[in-house]
Amino acid sequence: MSPAEKRAAFSLAGIFSMRMLGLFLVLPVFALYADTLAGASPALIGLALGAYGLSQALLQVPFGMASDTLGRKPVITFGLLLFGIGSLVCAGADSIDQMIWGRLLQGSGAVAAAITAMIADLTREEHRTRAMAMLGGSIALSFAVSLVAGPVLGARYGVDFIFELVAGLAFASILWLWLVVPNPPVVKHHRDMEVTGSELGRVLKDPNLLRLDFGVFVLHMALTGIFVAVPGMLVQHMPAADLWKVYLPVILLSFAIMVPSTIMAEAKGKIRQVMRIGIGVVAAGALVLMGAEGEYWPTVGGLFVFFAGFNMLEPILPSLVTKFSPAGARGTGSGVFNTFQFLGPFVGGTVGGMLMHTGSHALFGFLAAAAAVWLVVAWGMVAPVPYKQLVVPLSLADGAAPEAVQKALAALNGVGGVALFADDGELHVRFISRQITPEAIFDAARAAGSAGG
């Protein structure tokens, strides 16, 4: 990567992680804090916890489309302003109704798609995967830090301080965006990174992609549902300020499981098997929590089992979306997948809060049943071909006929499909990285241009 590309990737990953940090920091302590607000009930606390997911799911695609025409930085700025203002509303809320509106406003700053598109504007295709890996790593780090820092900050300074801190980070991110992040030389729609309306039909009819959409929905529904009940179960045995002493070892141990499971899934070609085991482990974690009945060690054990499954699944589900998405529709496949992912917290919080009227056992039983349904749905998924996707600019072929370049690339060993988008000046290639490298594909495009000339 060039220095400019590294700067763009690191700075945008920083903005994205600051925003996610703002959402994650309150997760482990929100239910405890919201219970002190006027008008609070288990159902409304759950709704407030997951409300941001609804507005996030509804607005992420419109924000991405708006950034294609209005510009990346103005749209991201507007989204960060909404997020910051929503955080201040949450900080000043003295009733559960105000908190719900604040959380909805937080979620309405749905800048994920616009940031992703801006990364695509500022990086070359051969380095884009690495830039996106930086983004994914920053999200994982934000989540881990939040589970530890949230209880400490909440106990020492108050949860309202966390929301104020989050607002400050959002407003600081706006300055960072304009002062540090480079301006894209060209703003264009990226089929490989953004939702394309004409591709929605293909994506929504693909049974394997729909299985993945349902799966990420259940996974993040369960994650949010867990935090409706678990903090209250743990504070029966320890001060809220000490919750990090549970969350830290749970996260570290579950991360340790994630590494070998990901290697087994990707390097050893056992991705279906790992996914099935991960779903079963998530269901088992919910069942352990259902039977814990508020006891300390069973609750901690159930939390660890759940996160072990969660961290087995979280890295491989987006990878499967890439493997199953048709050439030229990776961005649309990922966009639909992300929409279901954001809907998960909304349903997890809302339904979880409603079930808490009956008791935590009802909530955990529901989550275990949802994971069991997911396992049945996922069982029919075909073994994926380990495709990756690459965008090849037609400009590399030096004026050769697009159809000739497409034919030349399609004939390469390891290439599983080439979609031509002549109006965009691009070829979208599905390939198996063990059989052919991106550099070889680019070289073949140049060679086709030389032959055509």
Protein Blocks (a to p, Z undefined) as FASTA:
>chain_A
ZZklmmmmmmmmmmmmmmmmmmmmmmmmmmmmmmmpghiafklmmmmmmmmmmmmmmmmm
mmmmmmmmnopklmmmmmmmmmmmmmmmmmmpcbfklmmmmmmmmmmmccklmmmmmmmm
mpcfklmmmmmmmmmmmmmmmmmmmmmmmmmmmmmnopklmmmmmmmmmmmmmmmmmmmm
ccdfbdcddfklpccfklmmmmmmmmklmmmmmmmmmmmmmmmmmmmmmmmmmmmmbcfk
lmmmmmmmmmmmmmmmmmmmmmmmmmnopmmmmmmmmmmmmmmmmmmmmmnnopaklmmm
mmmmmmmmmmmmmmmmmmmmmmmpcghilmmmmmmmmmmmmmmmmmmmmmmmmmmmnomk
lmmmmmmmmmmmmmmmmmmpccddfbddddddfklnnopafklmmmmmmmpghiabdcdd
fknopacddddfklocfklmmmmmmmmmmmmZZ
